[in-house]
């Protein structure tokens, strides 16, 4: 149930004579971006209040405030590494709870736009499970932190500011749900804070709040491939054996349909099918299986035809890449920051949103440590958050620009980058350096400059080669090592 916290500051957090390190932070939103931010802030603040509109489930269960949670989710290498830095040992806890490791590209059948990617061993691995499981494990860790308090069934309605021209945020105005009132909401009240993070996602009201305070609102970049999803969970067929545990059949502009099979907890598969260009995949079991048959390879259909669906087929449709360029604003209120989808939302097809949020929270942790507290951190953090988004944007948004209906104002520079990226994708079907560069970028362990490594450029210059239409087998299976990961 919701509770109204003591909104006063603890010792050391008063405003008179300047604010000391410590004090109270408020995080708006208890999705993963908000929880990662709370984990970072709890290292430097005396108290962190996480304000959440929903009532949070007690276990790994779906909730309305995470609309994409019923679809396939991947934690990239950089993402689970950042999570483990924020919450030491959480990677092992996720494994113990049922999350599955997928060696990249060793354990995956990956059909790119250029063909099947060869399978070889690298230190890279992503982790897959239901989103509900990930949220639950992270939330359980934060519940165990005495510095962190969750204020459920409560929404933020505005920022509290002080100083000339609203120069500094000093807290938030919130209101709780109240079923006894006609409007279903209680009276607003204030929570003071030494630092506020907006992690409310795609529906963030920060642009509206900035406008009301006399600030400029951010420009936006939007690339929309008009992707819609259908997802169903399956039990594998009895006796199923394979030398892979994940399948990804990517779309192309000529074949704008995609499918992914992820291993999840309980030995099950979560399968998401995607359609681009305004089409929507079926939401019934027979239609779902028939749609899988239309993908670029029959391997997913052949795998599912003997599997047993568990539960209904779920659909989702808001998937555009959208970033708000807060880093470009000349003025910014002190002690306030936007993280997660409210700053940069990505097409979920690429599976990078959770990892961007975790890496952004690590950057916040580092900035707070360097500054000795929250003072003077927020403005510079905008560019650090933007850099975290840049790496994922180079794959997600640039890749989606390959679909004619997604292009609006793409200039010559963007078109040249897109043309080169597709050549790298083409080379990745036969060149391990090109494949590794794309994987490093996808797993967010390298900057976009990875695709310009000398051996990658050489592969691109050599042009296309004849490649097999059959998925690659794995001749040998050396053990996966985590030695290169922190």
N, C-alpha and C positions, 0 to 999 in steps of 0.2 A: 504493500500500500504506500501511497505518497505520504511524505512527512514534510513539514515546513521547518527548514533548518534554522539554527541560530545564525542570523545574518551579520552579527558583529564580528570584528576581527579578533584574532588571538594576539597574544603578546608579540610585539615586533612588527605588527602589520598596520599600525596607525598611520594616518596621513600627515599629522603635524610634524613639521621639521623634515619632511621627505620620507618616503616609504623605505623600510628596511627590506632586506632579502627575506623570503618566507612569506607569511601572510596567507591569503586565501585566493585560490584560482577557481574559476567557473568554466566548465566545458559544456557547450550546448550540443546535445546529441550523444546517444550511447551506442551508436554504430561503431564499427571498428576504428574509423578515423578518430572519433571522440574518445574511445577507450585507449588508443595508442597515445593520444595527446595527454590524457589523464595519467598514464603511466610515466610519460616524460616529466610532466609537471610535478608529480608526487615526489620526485627526486630533489626538488628545489623549493617546494612550497610546504607550508605547515598543514594545509588542508586543501582538498580538491573536491568541489561539488559538481557532479555530472547531472545535468538537467535533461530529462527525457520525456517526450510526449506519451509514449506507450507505457503500459505496465510490462515489465520485463519478465520473461518466462523463467522458471526455476531450473530448467534443463535445456537440452539442445532442441528447442522447439521454434517453429515459425512465428514471426510477429509481423504485423502490418507495416511497420516503419522500415522494413528492409525488403523492398519490393522485388529485388533480384535474387532473394535468398533461395528460391526454389530451383534455381538453375545452376549449371556447372560452375564451380569456383576453383581457381588455381592460385596457389601461393608461389610466386616466383622465387628464385634463389635469393635475390636481394631482399625480397619481402620477408621470408622466414628468418633470414639472417638478421635483419633489422628488428624483427619481433623478439628474437632471442636476446638481442642486446638490450632492449627495453625491459623485457621480462625474462631474466636469465632462467634457463631450463624449460621455457615454454615449448620449445620445439620437441623436446622429449615428451612433454605432457600431451601435445597434440598427437604424436605417434602412438602413445599409450592409449589415447582415447579412440584411435582407429584411423587417423589420417594416414594416407598412403604416399610413399615416395615414388616418384617417376623420374628415373635417370634420363637426362636429356643429352642426346636423342636416343640413348641406348634402349630404353623401355617403351618407346612410342613408335607407332606407325603414323608418320607425319607426311601427308600429301600436301605439298605447297603448290602455289600457282605454277611453279616451274617443274614439278614432278615430285617423286618420292625422295625425301631426304635420307641419305645414308645413315645407318645406325652405328654409332661408335661411342666409346666411353669418354666422358668428361667429368670434372668435379661438379658440374651443374645438375641440380635436380629441383623439380617443383614438387609441391605437396598438394594432394587433392582430398577433398571430403565434402560433405554438405556444409553450406555456409552456417547453418544453425550450430553445428558442432564447433566450428572455429569461434564463433561469437561466445558460446557457452564457456569454453576453456579459458578464453581471455577474460571474460566477465568474472569467472570464478576466481581468477588470480587477483583481480582488482577488488573484489569483495573481501579478500583476505588482507588487503592493505588498510590499516587503521586510519590512514590519511585520506582515503577516498570514500565519499558518500554519494549514493545514487538517489536523486530526487525524481521519482517516477510520476507519471501522469501529470506532468507539468510542462508548460511551453513558455518559451521566451517571447515577449511582446515588444521589447525595445532595449536599448542600451542606456546606461546611466553615464553621464559625462560631466567633466568639470574643466575649468580653464577657459581662456579666450578661444572662441570659435570651436568649442567642443574638442579641445586639443587632446584630451586624455579620457579614456574609458575608466570608470571607477566601479562598474558593476552592471547588473542586468535587472530588468523589470520582468517578472514572470507571473503566471497565474496557473492555478491548478484546475483540474476537472472537478466539477461539482454537480452530481446528478440531481441534486435537490433544486438547482436553479434552472430557469427556463432556457437559458442559453447554454447550459451544460458546463459553464466555466465559473470559477470563483473570482473574487476580487483580486486585481493585481497587487503584488507586493514586491519589495526590492531585496536583492542580494548584493551586497557590496563585494568587491573583488579587487585584487591587485593585478590580475591578468584574466582576460576572457578569450576563449577560443570558440569560434563558430564552426561546428562540425555537423551541421544539420543537413548537409547533402545538397542534391540538385535543387531543392526548394528553399535554399538559404535566402533569408530576407535581408542580408547585409547590404545589397545595392539600395534597397528601399530605406534602410536605416541611415546609410551614408547620405543619401539625398536629403533626408529630413534634417540632418545635422549641418547641411550646407557644404558637404564635400562633393567632389565629382564622383560619378559612378564609373565603373570600369568598362572598357571596351571588351567585346567578346569575340572569340573565334569559334565558329561552329562548322563542323563537318558531319553531315548526316547521311549515312549510307542506307537509312530507312530499314534497319534490321529489326526483325521480330523473332521471338523464340518460342519453341515448345520444348518441354522437358518432361521426361518420365524416368523413374527408377526401375531397374530390372534386377532380378536374380539371375546369375549366369546359368547356362544350361548345365545339367548334371554331367559331371566328368569333364567339364571344359578345361582344356590345357592350351597354353600359347606361350611364346617367348616374348610377349609384350603384355603390358597392363593398361595401355592407354591408346586411343585412336583419335586422330584429328584429321579430318578431311576438309581442307580449306576451300573457300570459294574463289572464283575468278570473275572478272567482269563479264565473261562469256557464259559462265555457269554460276550464277549468284545464289548458290545454296551451300550450306556448310553443316557439318556434323561433328560432334565430339563425344567420346565415351571416356568418362573418368571413373577410376576405381574409388569407392568411398567406404566409409566405415561399415562393418557388418558383412564384408565380402561382396557387397552389391556394386552395381554400376549405375552411375547417373549419366543419362544420355540427353544432350541438348541438340536440337536441330534449329537451324537459323535460315531465314529467307531475307534477301535484300530487295530493295526497290519497291517496298510497299506491300509485297506479298506476305501472307501470314501462314506458318505451318499448321497442319491440322491439330486439333485438340482431342481427338479420339484415338484409341489404341490402333485400330486397323489403319486409319489414315496416317498416323505417325509412322507405322512400319512401312506403309507404301511410300511415304515421302522419303524415308531413308534409302529406299531403292533407287531414287532419282539422283542421288549424289554422284560425284565424279568417279567414285570407285564403289564396287559392290561389297567391299569388305565389311562395312558397318552393318549393312542389311543382312549379310550372310551370318554375322555374329549374333544379331538380335533375333533372327527368325525362330530360333529354338529357345530363346530366353523367355522368362516369365515376367511380365510387367507387375510392378508393385505399386498400387495406388493410381490416382488419376494422372492425366497429362495436364501440365500447367503452362500457361502462356504469359508472355510479357512483351512490351513493345516500345518503351522509351529508352533508346540506346544511343542517341547522338553523342558525338564527341563535342564537349562544350567547355571552354575554359574562359574564366574571367580574369583579365589581366590586371590584377591588383598591383602587381609590381611596377606598372607604368604610371600609377597615380602620383602626382607631385606631393600631395598632402595625405597623411594617414594618421588616424587617431592612435596615440600611444597606448600600449598595454592591451592591444586587441589584434587578433589574427584569425584568418580563415584557413581551414585545412580540409582535406578530403574533397568530395565531389562538389562542394560549394565553390572551390577554387578551380578544380579541373576534373570534369567527369569524362570518362573514356568509354568507348564502345566495349561492353563486357565480353565481346567475342575474343578479345585479346588477353583477358584475364589479368590485367595489371593494376586495377584500382586498389585492391588491398595492399599491394606492395608499395604503390606510390604513397599511400597513407602512412604505412609503417616507416618508410624512408624519410618522409616529412617530419614525423614525430622524433626520429633520431636527430634530425637537423635542429629541431627545437630544443631537445635535450642538450646538444652541444652548445647552442647559442646561450642558453641559460647558464650553463657551467662557465662559459667564457666571460659572461657579464657579471657573474656572481649574484644573479637574481633577475627578476623580470624587467627592471628598468632599462629602457633603451634597446630592447630586443625586437619589438614588433616590426618596426619599419624595415630593418634589414632582413628580417625573416621572410618578407614577401618575395624577394629574389631567390632565396634558398628554396622556398616552396616551388617557385616557378621552375627552377632547375630540376627538381625532382619530377615535375610533370613533363619536362622537355624530353627526357629519355623515353618515356612511354608514348608520348605524343608522336615521336618520330616513327613509331611502328603503327600505332592505332589510327591516328588521324591521317598520316601520310598514306598508309595503306588503303584507307577508305576512299581517298581521293581518286583511286583507280576506277571507281564506279562513276560513270558519266553523270548520274543523277545526284551525286554528292558534291560535284564541283560547282562552286558559285563564282568566286572571285580569285581563283588560283592564278597567280602571276607566273611569269616565265621562270623565275627561280624555283618555285614550287614544282612546276611541271618537269623541270630538269632533274630535280631531286627524286621525283616520283619515277621518272624513266630510268634513272640509275638504280634505284632501289629494286625495281622489277628485274633489272638485269642481274643484280646480286641474287635475288630469289631464284632466277633461272639457273644461275651457276651453282646454287646450293644443292642441286640434285646430283651433281657429280664432283663438286669441289668441297672437300672438308673445311678448308679455310673460309670459304664463303658461308658454308653451313654454320661454322662455329661463330662467325661474326654476327649472323642473324640471331643465333641462340643467345649470345652475350647481350645483344640489344634487347631481345625479348625477355630474358631473365633479369635485365636491368643491372647487370654487373659491369657494363661499359657504356660509354657515351655514344651518341650517334656516329662519332668518328670511327667506330669499329669497322664500318663498311668501307672505309678508305684505307685499310691496312694494305701494304704492298702486295701480299699474296692474293688478297681479294680483288684488288684492281687488276692484277694479272689475269685472274680467272675471268673477270668480266670482259677483258679485252680479247680473250680467246674465243668468246662467243659461245653459242649453244652447242650441245652435243646430243647424240641419240641416247635416250634414257629408257629404262624399262617401265612398262605399264603395271608391273606386278610389285606389290609391297616388298620391301627388302627383308630378308631373313637375317638373323643375328648368328654368325658362325660361332663365335665364342662369347662367353659371358663372364668377363673378369669382375671381381667384386667391386662394388661401388665404394669409393673412399671419400670421407668428408674432411680429409686432412687440410685441404685448401680453404675450408670455410671456418670463420671465427665461431 
